[in-house]
Amino acid sequence: MDNNFTLKKGFTLLEVTVVMAVVIVLLSSVISRGMHWVNRARFQATVREMGSIVKASIDYYNSSSSDPAMLTWPPDISNLAPIYMPQAIISSPLGGSYRLNFGRNAVTVSTVIPKGILKDTTEGSFLNIVPQASGDQISITESVPNEFSSRLVYDLSKK
């Protein structure tokens, strides 16, 4: 007597293919989401580093001379280490190099980040983002406090 209900051992090719397709879809979703978070963390690290470079440049400027007419900006980011920063940070976590630009009483640090990197607009109003062909230029500008701004704070706290 012939029994068609014999016990099968193993999976069919179709079952294995369906399971593999589901696993691939789930893995691609997890990997893309993970890259999103990695890029976000790199962007935030870039903004933090730019803020540190701005503060170190202002410290360099303020301590370069006791005569206000002789104050000078650092010639390069590498001149900030080791006195004003533990080490000179030349390039960002996203691969761009930092550039310093100076005005009469302000410093701007900028870099270019690749296209498609998540830009967090909640980083603050101090962050300026300008789209370019090669990527997005982000910059932070900060003014040097002078005797008038400290006088204003003193006068306001006195009342």
C-alpha positions, 0 to 999 in steps of 0.5 A: 500500500502506497502512502502519499502522506509521508513525513517530509524532512527539510524545506523547499526552495520556495520556503527558503527563498521567502525567508531569505527575502524577509531577512534581507528586507529587515536587514536593509531597513536596520542598516539604513536606519543605523547609517542615519543615526551615525550621520546624525552623530557625526553632524553633531560632533562636527558642530561641537568641534566648530564651536570649540574652534571658535572659542579657542580662536577667541581665547587666542585673540584675547590673549595675543596682546595686552594692547587692544590695537595689537590683538591678532587672530591665529594664523591657522587652526594648528596654532591653537594646540596645545594651549587653547585646545588639547589638539588641533582638529583639522578635519571634521568627522564628515571628512571636510576640513575646517576653515577660519575666517576673521572679521574685525571682531568676529571669527567664522569657522566653516566646513563642507558636509556631503550632500544627503547628510541629515542637518539638524536645524534645532542645533541653534540659530548660530549655525548657518547652512548654505547649499552648494554644488559639492555639499552643504557649507555649515558655519558658525560665527561668534563675535569677540566680547569687548569692554562695552558688552561687559559694561552692559552686563555690569550695568544691568546686574547693578539695578 
